[in-house]
Amino acid sequence: MSKTYKIAIIGCGGIANGKHMPSLKNLNNVEMTAFCDIVEERAIEAAANYGAEGAKVYTDYTELLKDETIDIVHVCTPNDSHADIAIAALEAGKHVMSEKPMAKTAHDAGRMLEAAKRTGKKLTVGYNNRFRTDSQILKQICDNGELGEVYYAKAHAVRRRAVPTWGVFLDEEKQGGGPLIDIGTHALDLTLWMMNNYKPKVVLGQAYHKLSGRQNAANAWGPWDPAQFTVEDSAFGMIVMENGATIMLESSWALNTLEVDEAKCTLSGTEGGADMKGGLRINGEQHSRLFTKEIDLNAGGVAFYEGKSEKDSDLEMRLWIKAIDEDTDPVVTPEQAYVVSQILEAVYESSKTGKAIYF
């Protein structure tokens, strides 16, 4: 690493405290020197817990962006503000990591992509599930051609009853949607990445508001307020790609099902298949017989040596900084994230219009 990078955190809420700041703190070539939040106390607390000596606190991100010493900005705000903050940061000469999804709308995601190209600064999106051990291994398997041509896939983001009742998750104006744009976006990103296929042809989708109006509903974080639940409780889509491949996308915060999987995918190719259910399983055919293989995801392999493992979020942040330092593409490119946003929006649009959405 050639230098120490100065990082600003805009939005000091749950995702910043749960992922970005703890993992950045573990890197020895970065310093968090600026913190911004519309609730000043949150920024002050973040600076105290994670900031370098003399770290500054802001409530207005436009004032923060005037600091020419800042190299990188992490945008950890609600979906509707991702684009404006990220674009302003790029135009101020900063590299940007935006939390997922890329933006509330595909139009705004496109504006972010254009700004990155125009300014020459790096832009990535926080699709952290790519950095899990099972994801990293499955990606190698796919890239090695071991599954052949993957022509059918399922993107899983299904919770039985786990509706987030805090923050702005239930606010359609702030978020742009519910489980589809919140957790479905992770599953879709993972699936497209494994397939290395970013050319959608047509999308057919349906969003549901079937359980959101229930009073005193069973829920992991306590009953939700039906009056506040303005987004869908589940959404499903079928995506056909230009090359004929088909992806089934399923997402829910509340669904009467025992089939629960989040940020996982199932792949079916010409030479084999894979799924992430209960680990990582590969299936196929050898010697005119079918086989199923389970991958050992544990670090280490011999009794006298425990291999070093790295948290998913630590790996995500380390590779992001490495891409900046070595001037290479980030693991999550803005072009890829833009396609995810386009498909998510098409599912919503198809549900509203009752028509298939063609690209």
C-alpha positions in Angstrom: 0.0 0.0 0.0 1.4 3.4 -1.0 -0.4 5.8 1.3 -2.9 6.2 4.1 -6.3 7.0 2.8 -8.6 9.4 4.6 -12.2 8.3 4.7 -15.5 10.1 5.4 -18.6 8.3 6.6 -21.9 9.9 5.6 -24.7 8.4 7.5 -23.7 7.0 10.9 -26.6 4.7 11.6 -27.0 0.9 11.6 -25.1 -0.2 8.5 -22.2 2.2 9.2 -21.9 0.9 12.8 -22.6 -2.7 11.9 -20.3 -3.1 8.9 -18.4 -0.1 7.4 -16.7 1.5 10.4 -15.7 -1.7 12.4 -14.1 -3.2 9.2 -12.4 0.0 8.2 -11.0 0.3 11.7 -9.2 -3.0 11.1 -7.2 -1.7 8.1 -3.8 -0.1 8.8 -3.8 2.1 5.7 -7.0 4.1 6.3 -8.1 6.8 8.8 -11.7 7.8 9.3 -11.3 11.6 9.6 -14.9 12.9 9.0 -18.4 11.8 10.1 -21.7 13.2 9.0 -25.2 12.5 10.1 -28.4 14.6 10.2 -28.5 13.6 13.9 -25.4 15.2 15.2 -25.1 12.9 18.3 -24.7 9.9 16.0 -21.8 11.5 14.2 -20.2 12.6 17.4 -20.5 9.0 18.8 -19.1 7.5 15.6 -16.1 9.9 15.7 -15.4 9.0 19.3 -15.5 5.3 18.6 -13.9 5.1 15.2 -12.4 8.4 14.3 -8.7 9.4 13.9 -7.3 12.0 16.2 -8.9 15.4 15.3 -11.8 13.8 13.3 -14.4 16.3 12.3 -18.2 16.1 12.7 -20.8 17.4 10.3 -24.5 17.5 9.9 -24.3 18.8 6.2 -22.5 16.5 3.8 -21.9 19.4 1.4 -19.7 21.0 4.0 -17.8 17.8 4.5 -17.1 17.4 0.8 -15.2 20.7 0.8 -12.4 19.0 2.7 -9.8 18.4 0.1 -7.9 16.0 2.3 -10.6 13.3 2.1 -9.9 10.6 -0.4 -12.9 8.3 0.0 -16.5 8.7 1.0 -18.8 5.9 2.2 -22.5 6.7 1.7 -24.5 4.8 4.4 -27.8 6.8 4.2 -31.4 5.8 3.1 -31.8 4.7 -0.5 -33.4 8.0 -1.7 -30.2 10.0 -0.9 -27.6 7.6 -2.3 -27.4 9.2 -5.7 -27.2 12.9 -4.8 -24.5 12.3 -2.1 -22.5 9.9 -4.2 -22.5 12.2 -7.3 -21.5 15.2 -5.2 -18.7 13.2 -3.7 -17.5 12.0 -7.1 -17.6 15.5 -8.4 -15.6 16.7 -5.4 -12.8 14.3 -6.4 -13.6 11.5 -3.9 -13.8 7.7 -4.5 -17.2 6.4 -3.3 -18.6 3.3 -1.8 -22.4 3.5 -1.6 -24.5 1.1 0.4 -26.8 -1.2 -1.5 -28.9 -0.8 -3.5 -27.1 1.5 -5.8 -30.0 4.0 -5.7 -33.7 4.2 -5.1 -34.4 4.3 -8.9 -32.6 3.0 -11.9 -32.5 6.5 -13.3 -30.5 7.7 -10.2 -28.2 4.6 -10.5 -27.6 5.6 -14.1 -26.7 9.1 -13.0 -24.2 7.7 -10.5 -22.6 5.5 -13.2 -22.3 8.5 -15.5 -20.7 10.6 -12.8 -18.1 7.9 -12.1 -17.2 7.7 -15.7 -17.1 11.5 -16.1 -14.9 12.2 -13.0 -12.7 9.1 -13.4 -13.2 8.3 -9.7 -14.0 4.8 -8.5 -17.5 3.9 -7.5 -18.6 0.6 -5.9 -21.8 -0.6 -4.1 -21.9 -2.6 -0.8 -23.0 -6.0 -2.0 -21.2 -7.7 0.9 -22.5 -11.2 0.3 -20.1 -11.6 -2.6 -17.4 -11.8 0.1 -18.7 -14.7 2.0 -16.6 -17.9 1.9 -19.3 -19.9 0.1 -19.7 -17.1 -2.5 -16.0 -16.8 -3.2 -15.6 -20.5 -3.7 -18.7 -20.8 -5.9 -17.5 -17.9 -8.0 -14.3 -19.7 -8.7 -16.2 -22.8 -9.6 -18.4 -20.8 -12.1 -15.4 -19.0 -13.5 -13.6 -22.2 -14.0 -16.4 -23.5 -16.2 -17.2 -26.4 -13.9 -21.0 -25.8 -14.2 -20.8 -25.2 -17.9 -23.3 -22.7 -19.3 -25.6 -21.6 -16.4 -29.0 -21.2 -18.1 -31.4 -21.5 -15.1 -31.0 -19.9 -11.7 -32.9 -19.0 -8.6 -32.2 -15.9 -6.4 -33.4 -16.5 -2.9 -34.2 -13.7 -0.4 -37.0 -15.2 1.7 -37.7 -14.6 5.4 -40.7 -16.2 7.1 -41.3 -13.3 9.5 -38.5 -10.8 9.8 -39.8 -7.4 9.0 -37.4 -4.6 10.0 -39.5 -2.2 12.1 -36.8 0.5 12.8 -35.4 3.3 10.7 -37.1 3.9 7.3 -37.3 0.4 6.0 -41.2 0.5 5.8 -41.2 4.0 4.1 -41.6 3.6 0.4 -40.7 7.3 -0.2 -37.3 6.9 1.4 -36.5 3.3 0.3 -38.3 2.8 -3.0 -39.6 -0.5 -1.9 -39.5 -3.3 0.7 -37.9 -6.7 0.7 -37.2 -6.7 -3.0 -35.0 -3.6 -3.0 -33.7 -4.4 0.5 -32.7 -8.1 0.5 -33.8 -9.2 -3.0 -31.1 -6.9 -4.3 -28.4 -9.0 -2.6 -29.7 -12.3 -4.0 -30.0 -10.9 -7.5 -26.6 -9.4 -7.4 -25.1 -12.7 -6.2 -26.9 -14.6 -9.0 -25.9 -12.3 -11.8 -22.3 -12.3 -10.6 -22.1 -16.1 -10.5 -23.6 -16.3 -14.0 -21.5 -13.3 -15.3 -24.6 -12.3 -17.2 -25.7 -8.7 -17.2 -27.9 -8.5 -20.3 -31.6 -8.8 -19.3 -34.1 -9.1 -22.1 -37.5 -9.2 -20.3 -38.8 -9.1 -16.7 -42.2 -10.2 -15.4 -42.9 -9.5 -11.7 -45.5 -9.3 -9.0 -45.3 -7.5 -5.6 -47.7 -8.3 -2.8 -49.2 -6.5 0.2 -50.9 -9.6 1.7 -49.6 -9.6 5.3 -48.5 -6.0 5.9 -51.9 -4.9 7.1 -52.1 -7.4 10.0 -52.2 -6.2 13.6 -50.0 -7.8 16.3 -48.4 -10.0 13.7 -45.7 -12.5 14.8 -42.3 -11.0 13.8 -38.7 -11.4 14.8 -38.5 -7.7 15.9 -42.0 -7.4 17.3 -45.2 -6.5 15.6 -45.1 -4.0 12.8 -47.4 -1.0 12.5 -49.7 -1.6 9.5 -50.1 2.2 9.1 -46.4 2.5 8.6 -45.9 -0.5 6.4 -46.2 1.2 3.0 -43.9 -1.2 1.0 -44.6 -4.7 -0.3 -44.2 -7.6 2.1 -43.1 -9.9 -0.7 -42.2 -9.7 -4.4 -41.3 -12.2 -7.1 -39.9 -12.0 -10.6 -38.9 -13.9 -13.7 -36.0 -12.5 -15.7 -35.1 -13.8 -19.1 -31.6 -12.8 -20.3 -30.6 -12.0 -23.9 -28.9 -15.4 -24.2 -32.0 -17.2 -23.1 -31.0 -17.9 -19.5 -33.8 -17.6 -16.9 -33.6 -16.3 -13.3 -36.4 -16.7 -10.8 -36.2 -14.0 -8.1 -38.0 -14.4 -4.8 -38.0 -12.0 -1.9 -40.0 -11.6 1.3 -39.9 -10.1 4.8 -43.2 -11.9 5.7 -44.4 -15.1 4.0 -46.1 -18.2 5.2 -43.3 -20.6 4.2 -40.8 -22.9 5.8 -38.4 -22.5 2.8 -36.3 -19.7 4.3 -33.1 -18.6 2.5 -31.5 -15.2 2.3 -28.8 -13.9 0.0 -28.4 -17.3 -1.7 -28.6 -18.7 -5.2 -29.3 -21.9 -7.0 -27.6 -22.5 -10.3 -28.2 -25.1 -13.0 -25.7 -25.4 -15.8 -24.9 -27.7 -18.7 -22.1 -29.5 -16.8 -23.4 -29.3 -13.2 -25.4 -27.4 -10.6 -24.9 -25.7 -7.3 -26.9 -24.4 -4.4 -26.2 -22.6 -1.1 -28.8 -24.4 1.0 -27.2 -25.5 4.3 -23.7 -24.9 3.0 -22.4 -25.2 -0.6 -23.4 -28.2 -2.6 -22.3 -29.1 -6.1 -24.2 -31.7 -8.2 -23.6 -33.3 -11.5 -23.0 -36.5 -13.4 -19.9 -38.7 -13.6 -19.4 -42.2 -15.1 -23.1 -42.3 -16.0 -24.0 -41.7 -12.3 -25.3 -38.7 -10.4 -23.3 -37.1 -7.6 -23.7 -34.5 -4.9 -20.6 -32.9 -3.3 -20.6 -30.8 -0.2 -17.8 -28.2 0.1 -16.0 -27.8 3.4 -16.2 -24.1 4.2 -14.1 -24.2 7.3 -10.7 -22.5 7.4 -7.7 -24.8 7.9 -7.4 -28.3 6.9 -4.8 -30.1 9.1 -4.8 -30.6 12.8 -1.7 -28.6 13.6 -2.6 -25.5 11.7 -5.7 -23.4 11.9 -6.0 -21.4 8.7 -6.5 -17.7 9.0 -10.1 -16.6 8.3 -11.3 -13.1 7.5 -14.7 -11.6 8.1 -16.8 -11.0 5.0 -17.0 -7.3 5.7 -13.2 -7.0 6.4 -12.5 -8.7 3.1 -15.0 -6.3 1.4 -13.3 -3.2 2.7 -9.8 -4.5 2.2 -10.3 -5.3 -1.5 -12.1 -2.0 -2.0 -9.1 0.0 -0.7 -6.8 -2.3 -2.6 -8.6 -1.5 -5.9 -8.1 2.2 -5.2 -4.5 1.7 -4.2 -3.7 -0.4 -7.3 -6.0 1.4 -9.7 -8.0 -1.7 -10.6 -11.7 -2.3 -10.9 -13.5 -2.9 -7.6 -15.1 -6.3 -7.0 -18.5 -4.7 -7.4 -18.4 -2.5 -10.5 -21.0 0.3 -10.9 -22.0 -1.1 -14.3 -23.0 -4.4 -12.6 -24.9 -2.6 -9.8 -26.7 -0.5 -12.3 -28.1 -3.6 -14.0 -29.3 -4.9 -10.6 -31.2 -1.6 -10.1 -32.7 -1.8 -13.6 -34.1 -5.3 -13.0 -35.5 -4.5 -9.5 -37.3 -1.5 -11.0 -38.6 -3.6 -13.8 -40.1 -6.1 -11.3 -42.0 -3.2 -9.6 -43.0 -1.7 -12.9 -44.3 -5.1 -14.1 -46.3 -5.5 -11.0 -47.9 -2.1 -11.3 -48.7 -2.4 -15.0 -49.5 -6.1 -15.2 -47.2 -6.2 -18.2 -43.8 -7.7 -19.0 -41.0 -5.1 -19.1 -38.7 -5.3 -22.1 -35.2 -3.9 -22.1 
